[in-house]
Amino acid sequence: MTEISEQNLVERVERQVARVLAQNDELRAANAGLAAENARLESLVAEQTAQIGELRMQLDRLLLHKSVTEVSGGVRAAKVRINRLLKDVDRCIALMNK
């Protein structure tokens, strides 16, 4: 090979290496951006999961309140019924322990 073609080959290889390094830098920057976005979204998912849990607890309390207040006779009748059910459960436990 002649000196000119060897020099031309070296220049082409150097340009290709420079291009690959530039692409590598771009991909690293894009990867860092995606990692930050991923962390943000994971944090958002955790917040929303906690919020869903809180809302479910509120819904359970509201449904329980509604079921207690809608019992015929109101809250007093519901308390009497709950106490009666608890006594029945206690009797069943006592019988199982014999």
N, CA, C and O atoms as a GROMACS GRO file, in nm:
protein
  392
    1MET      N    1   0.084  -0.117   0.000
    1MET     CA    2   0.000   0.000   0.000
    1MET      C    3   0.088   0.123   0.000
    1MET      O    4   0.201   0.125   0.049
    2THR      N    5   0.032   0.222  -0.056
    2THR     CA    6   0.108   0.347  -0.061
    2THR      C    7   0.084   0.425   0.066
    2THR      O    8  -0.009   0.399   0.143
    3GLU      N    9   0.169   0.520   0.085
    3GLU     CA   10   0.161   0.602   0.205
    3GLU      C   11   0.031   0.682   0.208
    3GLU      O   12  -0.024   0.704   0.316
    4ILE      N   13  -0.017   0.726   0.095
    4ILE     CA   14  -0.141   0.805   0.088
    4ILE      C   15  -0.261   0.716   0.123
    4ILE      O   16  -0.348   0.758   0.199
    5SER      N   17  -0.266   0.596   0.070
    5SER     CA   18  -0.381   0.509   0.099
    5SER      C   19  -0.377   0.463   0.244
    5SER      O   20  -0.483   0.447   0.306
    6GLU      N   21  -0.259   0.442   0.300
    6GLU     CA   22  -0.251   0.406   0.442
    6GLU      C   23  -0.298   0.523   0.528
    6GLU      O   24  -0.368   0.504   0.627
    7GLN      N   25  -0.258   0.643   0.491
    7GLN     CA   26  -0.299   0.762   0.565
    7GLN      C   27  -0.450   0.781   0.553
    7GLN      O   28  -0.517   0.818   0.650
    8ASN      N   29  -0.503   0.757   0.435
    8ASN     CA   30  -0.647   0.768   0.411
    8ASN      C   31  -0.722   0.665   0.496
    8ASN      O   32  -0.826   0.696   0.554
    9LEU      N   33  -0.670   0.544   0.503
    9LEU     CA   34  -0.731   0.438   0.583
    9LEU      C   35  -0.729   0.476   0.731
    9LEU      O   36  -0.829   0.457   0.801
   10VAL      N   37  -0.618   0.526   0.780
   10VAL     CA   38  -0.607   0.567   0.919
   10VAL      C   39  -0.706   0.679   0.949
   10VAL      O   40  -0.770   0.678   1.054
   11GLU      N   41  -0.720   0.774   0.859
   11GLU     CA   42  -0.813   0.885   0.879
   11GLU      C   43  -0.957   0.834   0.884
   11GLU      O   44  -1.037   0.879   0.966
   12ARG      N   45  -0.989   0.739   0.796
   12ARG     CA   46  -1.126   0.683   0.797
   12ARG      C   47  -1.153   0.610   0.928
   12ARG      O   48  -1.260   0.624   0.986
   13VAL      N   49  -1.057   0.533   0.973
   13VAL     CA   50  -1.074   0.460   1.099
   13VAL      C   51  -1.088   0.558   1.215
   13VAL      O   52  -1.172   0.538   1.303
   14GLU      N   53  -1.008   0.664   1.216
   14GLU     CA   54  -1.018   0.765   1.321
   14GLU      C   55  -1.154   0.833   1.320
   14GLU      O   56  -1.210   0.859   1.426
   15ARG      N   57  -1.209   0.862   1.202
   15ARG     CA   58  -1.342   0.923   1.192
   15ARG      C   59  -1.449   0.827   1.244
   15ARG      O   60  -1.541   0.867   1.315
   16GLN      N   61  -1.434   0.700   1.207
   16GLN     CA   62  -1.532   0.602   1.253
   16GLN      C   63  -1.526   0.586   1.405
   16GLN      O   64  -1.630   0.576   1.471
   17VAL      N   65  -1.405   0.584   1.460
   17VAL     CA   66  -1.390   0.573   1.605
   17VAL      C   67  -1.451   0.696   1.672
   17VAL      O   68  -1.519   0.684   1.774
   18ALA      N   69  -1.426   0.814   1.616
   18ALA     CA   70  -1.482   0.937   1.672
   18ALA      C   71  -1.635   0.933   1.667
   18ALA      O   72  -1.701   0.976   1.762
   19ARG      N   73  -1.690   0.883   1.557
   19ARG     CA   74  -1.836   0.873   1.543
   19ARG      C   75  -1.892   0.774   1.646
   19ARG      O   76  -1.995   0.801   1.708
   20VAL      N   77  -1.826   0.661   1.663
   20VAL     CA   78  -1.872   0.561   1.759
   20VAL      C   79  -1.866   0.618   1.901
   20VAL      O   80  -1.957   0.596   1.982
   21LEU      N   81  -1.760   0.690   1.932
   21LEU     CA   82  -1.748   0.751   2.065
   21LEU      C   83  -1.857   0.856   2.087
   21LEU      O   84  -1.912   0.867   2.197
   22ALA      N   85  -1.888   0.933   1.983
   22ALA     CA   86  -1.994   1.033   1.994
   22ALA      C   87  -2.129   0.964   2.015
   22ALA      O   88  -2.209   1.008   2.097
   23GLN      N   89  -2.153   0.857   1.942
   23GLN     CA   90  -2.278   0.781   1.960
   23GLN      C   91  -2.284   0.722   2.101
   23GLN      O   92  -2.391   0.720   2.163
   24ASN      N   93  -2.170   0.675   2.149
   24ASN     CA   94  -2.164   0.620   2.284
   24ASN      C   95  -2.201   0.726   2.387
   24ASN      O   96  -2.277   0.699   2.480
   25ASP      N   97  -2.149   0.846   2.371
   25ASP     CA   98  -2.182   0.956   2.462
   25ASP      C   99  -2.332   0.988   2.456
   25ASP      O  100  -2.395   1.009   2.560
   26GLU      N  101  -2.387   0.993   2.335
   26GLU     CA  102  -2.530   1.021   2.319
   26GLU      C  103  -2.614   0.912   2.386
   26GLU      O  104  -2.713   0.943   2.454
   27LEU      N  105  -2.577   0.788   2.368
   27LEU     CA  106  -2.653   0.676   2.426
   27LEU      C  107  -2.642   0.677   2.579
   27LEU      O  108  -2.738   0.646   2.648
   28ARG      N  109  -2.524   0.712   2.630
   28ARG     CA  110  -2.508   0.720   2.776
   28ARG      C  111  -2.597   0.832   2.832
   28ARG      O  112  -2.660   0.814   2.937
   29ALA      N  113  -2.602   0.945   2.764
   29ALA     CA  114  -2.686   1.056   2.808
   29ALA      C  115  -2.834   1.015   2.802
   29ALA      O  116  -2.911   1.043   2.894
   30ALA      N  117  -2.872   0.949   2.694
   30ALA     CA  118  -3.011   0.903   2.682
   30ALA      C  119  -3.043   0.801   2.791
   30ALA      O  120  -3.153   0.803   2.848
   31ASN      N  121  -2.950   0.713   2.820
   31ASN     CA  122  -2.970   0.612   2.924
   31ASN      C  123  -2.987   0.679   3.060
   31ASN      O  124  -3.072   0.639   3.139
   32ALA      N  125  -2.906   0.780   3.088
   32ALA     CA  126  -2.918   0.852   3.215
   32ALA      C  127  -3.055   0.920   3.224
   32ALA      O  128  -3.118   0.919   3.330
   33GLY      N  129  -3.100   0.978   3.114
   33GLY     CA  130  -3.233   1.040   3.113
   33GLY      C  131  -3.343   0.939   3.136
   33GLY      O  132  -3.438   0.967   3.210
   34LEU      N  133  -3.330   0.823   3.075
   34LEU     CA  134  -3.431   0.718   3.093
   34LEU      C  135  -3.429   0.663   3.236
   34LEU      O  136  -3.533   0.631   3.291
   35ALA      N  137  -3.310   0.653   3.295
   35ALA     CA  138  -3.300   0.606   3.433
   35ALA      C  139  -3.367   0.704   3.527
   35ALA      O  140  -3.436   0.664   3.621
   36ALA      N  141  -3.348   0.834   3.502
   36ALA     CA  142  -3.413   0.936   3.585
   36ALA      C  143  -3.565   0.930   3.568
   36ALA      O  144  -3.639   0.941   3.666
   37GLU      N  145  -3.610   0.913   3.447
   37GLU     CA  146  -3.755   0.902   3.420
   37GLU      C  147  -3.812   0.778   3.487
   37GLU      O  148  -3.922   0.781   3.543
   38ASN      N  149  -3.737   0.668   3.482
   38ASN     CA  150  -3.780   0.544   3.545
   38ASN      C  151  -3.793   0.563   3.696
   38ASN      O  152  -3.890   0.517   3.756
   39ALA      N  153  -3.696   0.629   3.758
   39ALA     CA  154  -3.701   0.654   3.902
   39ALA      C  155  -3.822   0.741   3.937
   39ALA      O  156  -3.889   0.718   4.037
   40ARG      N  157  -3.848   0.842   3.853
   40ARG     CA  158  -3.963   0.930   3.877
   40ARG      C  159  -4.093   0.852   3.870
   40ARG      O  160  -4.182   0.871   3.952
   41LEU      N  161  -4.103   0.765   3.769
   41LEU     CA  162  -4.226   0.687   3.752
   41LEU      C  163  -4.243   0.584   3.864
   41LEU      O  164  -4.355   0.560   3.909
   42GLU      N  165  -4.134   0.524   3.909
   42GLU     CA  166  -4.144   0.430   4.021
   42GLU      C  167  -4.190   0.501   4.147
   42GLU      O  168  -4.269   0.446   4.225
   43SER      N  169  -4.141   0.622   4.168
   43SER     CA  170  -4.184   0.701   4.283
   43SER      C  171  -4.332   0.734   4.271
   43SER      O  172  -4.406   0.727   4.370
   44LEU      N  173  -4.375   0.770   4.153
   44LEU     CA  174  -4.516   0.802   4.129
   44LEU      C  175  -4.604   0.679   4.154
   44LEU      O  176  -4.711   0.691   4.214
   45VAL      N  177  -4.559   0.563   4.109
   45VAL     CA  178  -4.635   0.440   4.132
   45VAL      C  179  -4.646   0.411   4.281
   45VAL      O  180  -4.753   0.373   4.329
   46ALA      N  181  -4.536   0.430   4.355
   46ALA     CA  182  -4.540   0.407   4.500
   46ALA      C  183  -4.637   0.502   4.568
   46ALA      O  184  -4.713   0.461   4.656
   47GLU      N  185  -4.635   0.629   4.529
   47GLU     CA  186  -4.728   0.727   4.586
   47GLU      C  187  -4.872   0.690   4.556
   47GLU      O  188  -4.958   0.696   4.644
   48GLN      N  189  -4.898   0.651   4.432
   48GLN     CA  190  -5.035   0.618   4.394
   48GLN      C  191  -5.081   0.488   4.460
   48GLN      O  192  -5.199   0.473   4.491
   49THR      N  193  -4.990   0.395   4.480
   49THR     CA  194  -5.025   0.271   4.549
   49THR      C  195  -5.065   0.302   4.694
   49THR      O  196  -5.162   0.246   4.746
   50ALA      N  197  -4.989   0.391   4.758
   50ALA     CA  198  -5.022   0.430   4.895
   50ALA      C  199  -5.157   0.502   4.898
   50ALA      O  200  -5.238   0.480   4.988
   51GLN      N  201  -5.180   0.587   4.800
   51GLN     CA  202  -5.307   0.660   4.794
   51GLN      C  203  -5.423   0.562   4.772
   51GLN      O  204  -5.530   0.579   4.831
   52ILE      N  205  -5.404   0.463   4.689
   52ILE     CA  206  -5.508   0.362   4.667
   52ILE      C  207  -5.540   0.289   4.796
   52ILE      O  208  -5.656   0.264   4.827
   53GLY      N  209  -5.436   0.255   4.873
   53GLY     CA  210  -5.457   0.189   5.001
   53GLY      C  211  -5.537   0.275   5.096
   53GLY      O  212  -5.629   0.227   5.163
   54GLU      N  213  -5.504   0.403   5.102
   54GLU     CA  214  -5.578   0.496   5.189
   54GLU      C  215  -5.723   0.507   5.144
   54GLU      O  216  -5.814   0.507   5.227
   55LEU      N  217  -5.745   0.517   5.014
   55LEU     CA  218  -5.882   0.529   4.963
   55LEU      C  219  -5.962   0.402   4.990
   55LEU      O  220  -6.082   0.408   5.018
   56ARG      N  221  -5.897   0.286   4.980
   56ARG     CA  222  -5.968   0.160   5.010
   56ARG      C  223  -6.008   0.156   5.156
   56ARG      O  224  -6.118   0.111   5.189
   57MET      N  225  -5.920   0.202   5.245
   57MET     CA  226  -5.954   0.204   5.388
   57MET      C  227  -6.071   0.299   5.412
   57MET      O  228  -6.161   0.268   5.490
   58GLN      N  229  -6.069   0.415   5.346
   58GLN     CA  230  -6.180   0.509   5.360
   58GLN      C  231  -6.310   0.447   5.311
   58GLN      O  232  -6.415   0.462   5.373
   59LEU      N  233  -6.302   0.378   5.197
   59LEU     CA  234  -6.421   0.313   5.143
   59LEU      C  235  -6.473   0.206   5.238
   59LEU      O  236  -6.594   0.195   5.260
   60ASP      N  237  -6.381   0.126   5.294
   60ASP     CA  238  -6.424   0.024   5.390
   60ASP      C  239  -6.494   0.088   5.510
   60ASP      O  240  -6.596   0.038   5.557
   61ARG      N  241  -6.437   0.198   5.561
   61ARG     CA  242  -6.500   0.266   5.676
   61ARG      C  243  -6.638   0.320   5.638
   61ARG      O  244  -6.733   0.311   5.715
   62LEU      N  245  -6.647   0.378   5.517
   62LEU     CA  246  -6.777   0.431   5.474
   62LEU      C  247  -6.880   0.320   5.456
   62LEU      O  248  -6.996   0.336   5.494
   63LEU      N  249  -6.837   0.209   5.398
   63LEU     CA  250  -6.931   0.098   5.380
   63LEU      C  251  -6.975   0.040   5.514
   63LEU      O  252  -7.091   0.006   5.532
   64LEU      N  253  -6.880   0.030   5.607
   64LEU     CA  254  -6.915  -0.019   5.740
   64LEU      C  255  -7.012   0.078   5.808
   64LEU      O  256  -7.111   0.035   5.867
   65HIS      N  257  -6.983   0.206   5.799
   65HIS     CA  258  -7.071   0.307   5.859
   65HIS      C  259  -7.210   0.300   5.796
   65HIS      O  260  -7.312   0.306   5.865
   66LYS      N  261  -7.212   0.286   5.665
   66LYS     CA  262  -7.341   0.279   5.596
   66LYS      C  263  -7.419   0.155   5.638
   66LYS      O  264  -7.539   0.162   5.662
   67SER      N  265  -7.349   0.043   5.648
   67SER     CA  266  -7.419  -0.080   5.685
   67SER      C  267  -7.470  -0.072   5.828
   67SER      O  268  -7.576  -0.127   5.859
   68VAL      N  269  -7.396  -0.006   5.917
   68VAL     CA  270  -7.440   0.006   6.056
   68VAL      C  271  -7.559   0.102   6.066
   68VAL      O  272  -7.655   0.074   6.137
   69THR      N  273  -7.553   0.212   5.995
   69THR     CA  274  -7.660   0.311   6.008
   69THR      C  275  -7.786   0.271   5.932
   69THR      O  276  -7.894   0.321   5.961
   70GLU      N  277  -7.773   0.180   5.836
   70GLU     CA  278  -7.892   0.140   5.759
   70GLU      C  279  -7.966   0.023   5.823
   70GLU      O  280  -8.074  -0.014   5.778
   71VAL      N  281  -7.909  -0.036   5.926
   71VAL     CA  282  -7.978  -0.145   5.995
   71VAL      C  283  -8.105  -0.088   6.057
   71VAL      O  284  -8.104   0.021   6.114
   72SER      N  285  -8.212  -0.162   6.044
   72SER     CA  286  -8.337  -0.112   6.100
   72SER      C  287  -8.319  -0.094   6.251
   72SER      O  288  -8.268  -0.184   6.319
   73GLY      N  289  -8.359   0.019   6.300
   73GLY     CA  290  -8.342   0.050   6.441
   73GLY      C  291  -8.222   0.139   6.466
   73GLY      O  292  -8.203   0.188   6.577
   74GLY      N  293  -8.140   0.161   6.364
   74GLY     CA  294  -8.027   0.253   6.376
   74GLY      C  295  -7.905   0.192   6.442
   74GLY      O  296  -7.886   0.071   6.444
   75VAL      N  297  -7.824   0.281   6.496
   75VAL     CA  298  -7.695   0.241   6.553
   75VAL      C  299  -7.715   0.153   6.676
   75VAL      O  300  -7.642   0.055   6.694
   76ARG      N  301  -7.811   0.186   6.760
   76ARG     CA  302  -7.833   0.108   6.882
   76ARG      C  303  -7.866  -0.036   6.848
   76ARG      O  304  -7.812  -0.128   6.909
   77ALA      N  305  -7.953  -0.058   6.753
   77ALA     CA  306  -7.989  -0.193   6.714
   77ALA      C  307  -7.870  -0.267   6.655
   77ALA      O  308  -7.853  -0.387   6.676
   78ALA      N  309  -7.788  -0.195   6.581
   78ALA     CA  310  -7.669  -0.257   6.523
   78ALA      C  311  -7.572  -0.299   6.633
   78ALA      O  312  -7.514  -0.407   6.625
   79LYS      N  313  -7.554  -0.215   6.735
   79LYS     CA  314  -7.465  -0.250   6.847
   79LYS      C  315  -7.516  -0.374   6.920
   79LYS      O  316  -7.439  -0.463   6.954
   80VAL      N  317  -7.647  -0.379   6.943
   80VAL     CA  318  -7.706  -0.495   7.011
   80VAL      C  319  -7.683  -0.621   6.927
   80VAL      O  320  -7.648  -0.726   6.981
   81ARG      N  321  -7.701  -0.610   6.797
   81ARG     CA  322  -7.682  -0.726   6.708
   81ARG      C  323  -7.535  -0.770   6.708
   81ARG      O  324  -7.506  -0.890   6.712
   82ILE      N  325  -7.443  -0.674   6.704
   82ILE     CA  326  -7.300  -0.707   6.705
   82ILE      C  327  -7.264  -0.775   6.836
   82ILE      O  328  -7.190  -0.874   6.836
   83ASN      N  329  -7.315  -0.724   6.948
   83ASN     CA  330  -7.287  -0.786   7.078
   83ASN      C  331  -7.340  -0.929   7.084
   83ASN      O  332  -7.275  -1.018   7.137
   84ARG      N  333  -7.459  -0.949   7.029
   84ARG     CA  334  -7.518  -1.083   7.026
   84ARG      C  335  -7.431  -1.177   6.943
   84ARG      O  336  -7.407  -1.291   6.982
   85LEU      N  337  -7.383  -1.129   6.827
   85LEU     CA  338  -7.296  -1.211   6.742
   85LEU      C  339  -7.165  -1.244   6.813
   85LEU      O  340  -7.115  -1.356   6.802
   86LEU      N  341  -7.108  -1.147   6.884
   86LEU     CA  342  -6.985  -1.172   6.958
   86LEU      C  343  -7.005  -1.276   7.068
   86LEU      O  344  -6.918  -1.360   7.090
   87LYS      N  345  -7.118  -1.271   7.136
   87LYS     CA  346  -7.148  -1.372   7.238
   87LYS      C  347  -7.159  -1.510   7.174
   87LYS      O  348  -7.112  -1.608   7.231
   88ASP      N  349  -7.222  -1.518   7.057
   88ASP     CA  350  -7.233  -1.646   6.987
   88ASP      C  351  -7.095  -1.699   6.950
   88ASP      O  352  -7.068  -1.819   6.963
   89VAL      N  353  -7.008  -1.612   6.905
   89VAL     CA  354  -6.872  -1.652   6.869
   89VAL      C  355  -6.799  -1.701   6.994
   89VAL      O  356  -6.729  -1.803   6.989
   90ASP      N  357  -6.813  -1.629   7.106
   90ASP     CA  358  -6.749  -1.671   7.230
   90ASP      C  359  -6.799  -1.808   7.274
   90ASP      O  360  -6.719  -1.891   7.319
   91ARG      N  361  -6.928  -1.834   7.261
   91ARG     CA  362  -6.983  -1.966   7.296
   91ARG      C  363  -6.925  -2.075   7.207
   91ARG      O  364  -6.892  -2.184   7.254
   92CYS      N  365  -6.912  -2.046   7.079
   92CYS     CA  366  -6.855  -2.146   6.987
   92CYS      C  367  -6.709  -2.175   7.022
   92CYS      O  368  -6.666  -2.290   7.017
   93ILE      N  369  -6.635  -2.073   7.056
   93ILE     CA  370  -6.495  -2.093   7.096
   93ILE      C  371  -6.487  -2.176   7.223
   93ILE      O  372  -6.403  -2.266   7.235
   94ALA      N  373  -6.575  -2.144   7.318
   94ALA     CA  374  -6.576  -2.220   7.444
   94ALA      C  375  -6.608  -2.366   7.417
   94ALA      O  376  -6.546  -2.454   7.477
   95LEU      N  377  -6.703  -2.394   7.329
   95LEU     CA  378  -6.737  -2.533   7.297
   95LEU      C  379  -6.621  -2.604   7.226
   95LEU      O  380  -6.600  -2.724   7.248
   96MET      N  381  -6.549  -2.535   7.146
   96MET     CA  382  -6.435  -2.595   7.076
   96MET      C  383  -6.322  -2.626   7.172
   96MET      O  384  -6.246  -2.721   7.150
   97ASN      N  385  -6.309  -2.549   7.278
   97ASN     CA  386  -6.202  -2.568   7.375
   97ASN      C  387  -6.231  -2.684   7.471
   97ASN      O  388  -6.141  -2.729   7.541
   98LYS      N  389  -6.355  -2.733   7.476
   98LYS     CA  390  -6.390  -2.842   7.567
   98LYS      C  391  -6.338  -2.974   7.518
   98LYS      O  392  -6.359  -3.076   7.582
   0.00000   0.00000   0.00000
